[in-house]
């Protein structure tokens, strides 16, 4: 089976980039595989990419040429915004190739891509059918009227052009994502039966046996949707220690909190081995997202390292973290709720915490290993090709 993967890299690296790279490496030994990558630029080059994303003839030509030469059975598209644009779906389909699209965000539901605006959930785009004018008026994408309108127009244009219906299979990483696409309204009107759930995965490299310390850990992008403001406010008034690792637009706010509160420390961006080490010595990892997190690779990484989770009760964390099994939940964005759960966790006995840690590894082995992911992907491909 010949498989072609296509992805546009974000300006700031994120989870979607990791998913693409992991699945490319995963499939290299499962058949003939090629990839085409694009890069989202900044400045005037990025502006041109953004404008031409409605029908990018250059990207279309690149994909067309690869399909002519490689003759793939499957084309799988990860991120199309904005360096390639949705036209690549049209090209592949018109050349007789089965098309799979990974859905790792909510861009096809709302130009915000996160259903979040000014630190609060923004669900107007999925509550009303039709063009998302309210999202445009509120400038939910990069706080720009024009950019929000243009992104919404690109999606709507390709709805009219039939692009989204050309996709043979949409893959959602969690039931949360599938539910939002199939049970709510949108301006894309993608048939519900085209969505299925296949979780992402992590690679387990062996658990480090370390004595766990008492501090909590946050690893992730330092941005609004990850609940950084709420997390900092909670620990500023807490006696517990918190180590924060990552990078992002709220880094300066994190550094300021560290300077003023000795119980909050910043570890910077960590390499994979350092992430593994950090997860092996903290008492628990806090997942504080305030949006409908589509998946959260850091959750599966924590599970693979036997690191219990204290997670918000919204989005994929609500389904990936099993209450009382491999972690516990707190009410999203509620400082008092998180503080109560921190108290609960620290008052548990060591034997009980070890039980959580054991369950983390069991959860990972049952659902999120590379082997299971490869099996699921190939099953999807074979089903499409045979049909």
Steps between C-alpha positions, in 0.01 A plus 500: 500500500629845407431780749562873453493725807460878463553758775551876540729581793389769742715807566523392864536127536203323658336165559368468145856514366599222739203285398598528133865410568411210729257346253743539212767310694238246610395421142845484343515124551138433402521563128633755255465845648585854389435841651454856381548781750433871482606775741288789622709815472488833677505849351401573143563141390258376762245762399514381138467136612197593708328687217574231240388221735153520347642335185876448514598399148866457594419251777252331269769454237743352750243247622385416148858428389563272800179306436592452133845368597419302816145380419385473863199300615441736794565870552482606864482873571597637840511880523402680177489853644628705347809416297330241281130575529211254455551481121738208554197292601333580168815408306540161670133410466478599134802278430314203647677474836326427830532799733529494881505820707622522858286731713718627784326838546165670439589717201222342292250600767620850588784727379628514858608133453472461878141605582665741744504880507641734766551214741143371474330234291356642179238263360285733290640354177374151588167615639383668181514372145642726231797730453659585840444875492510533879847343506608752237353789694678387817827450307556157653800418276813697594278788611466599134176577318649432157689181592197356680277579204746360246554173685122458537460584129761239397314230693161615371627527140614139512168396649330649194764338276426161657853450633404383847259239364776364275689373806448125542581485872550754778703375796427659839748437784228481766127462551495866603603609151263259327209616714561869427508430126205263486257622766522875448431730207774637276541685176677205335221239531732200484305170508511346848584152372836621369643543851668231707722509807863392503705632794853629468785313663830539681817295499591335828876483542506327837387629837756666726474364852536807717372605839230753431533844656217722624493766227244513218590535133358681198640430153356662190454810293490814714184645347152614592316181405730291722367679809832661594339806664270284710783262592729781614224668702432171680861436602568863594266438794610143567765344721577234238791514258452513123755456221398635159669382179430623149496808282243732351352849500438508879860418591564849643196466725636167628843653566338788687308258722819303567680818606226590747414154636771257610271196471471547120804412288559513126696218332491633142454276198602142574643239266330160490728336755457793738122481458514132591714576805271784612195276472671226698575713807200734537208394719250563216465689174242777477307536174322834534352564153187717493390410145370187330847349476483260201748257652812608689811299422647592838225287658610184321864584574414527867311170493792327329730620777267396782432864589150559649299796370294774657296623205219736408160344439449630145598366160717194452650510854154413627512172305874419499542549875286252691391640837643295785692273263790680330422848627241740637300793361428856608240744374643681199633846580394478866786589735321373811425168332862453395625593846267243656628231265861591577420458870329169431795370302765597751304338781495162324730230632802386300344161425193667352714731285695198377172338398420803285846479344456131418161572344655769283731249333215251461283768332781585262568139404132439440427801277791718395796292382654545152409141412131554568508825305662337197241225508215753510644715220559207267151370570358838392712504185411143398133565559506805272701330225285188504186707472 
